[in-house]
């Protein structure tokens, strides 16, 4: 049971429902959410002229949220990008949109040149985020949250150039030290956690026809 709402910018707290969780109610023509833990999640959806969102979506301004009501959680929170208008062979019109999660706000800023010695992972990430926050609107700014990734000596030596902020974090931190970026909404703003591990490790037995749906084994008789 999924609920999808769009918002006319960061100050719109009410939103507009464009997909209902109920069977015989408002539906998108199609929708797909691609959640990743090592990058920026994305989403695509399509509407037809009967959807209340028709003519109301503004690229890069309109925000979108997807809620899983069964699990009582928000599974996607981002912004709408460019539209693609389509007409089918039977004359039906539709518009398809690509969306990206709010982590993509880190692509809206560039870093400033600097050389940093004997700095901790948290402090270096703080420098990067401070550079980002100075260039973007308030709703695109982040606060540093939990940082569990560490350097063996906890004393980094790094240069900053003029690359996009997300590319900088990936190159200077994630690609060298590992870890994952996780966004967290709190009452006082968006927090960016930099975590060594994401999720919880559990010992779950594999059972045929329960959580193992199908299996295939291929044998090469020439080997």
Secondary structure, DSSP 8 states (H G I E B T S, - for coil): -EEEEEEESTT-SS-EEEE-SSTTS---SEEEEE--SSS--EEEEEEETTSTTTTT--TTTEEEEEEETTTTEEEEEEEEEEEEEEE-TTS-EEEEEEEEEGGGGGGS-B---EEEEEE-HHHHHHHHHHHHHTTS-GGG-EEEEEE----TTS-EEEEE-SSBHHHHHIIIIIHHH--EEEEEEETTEEEEEEES--S--------BTTTB--------TT-
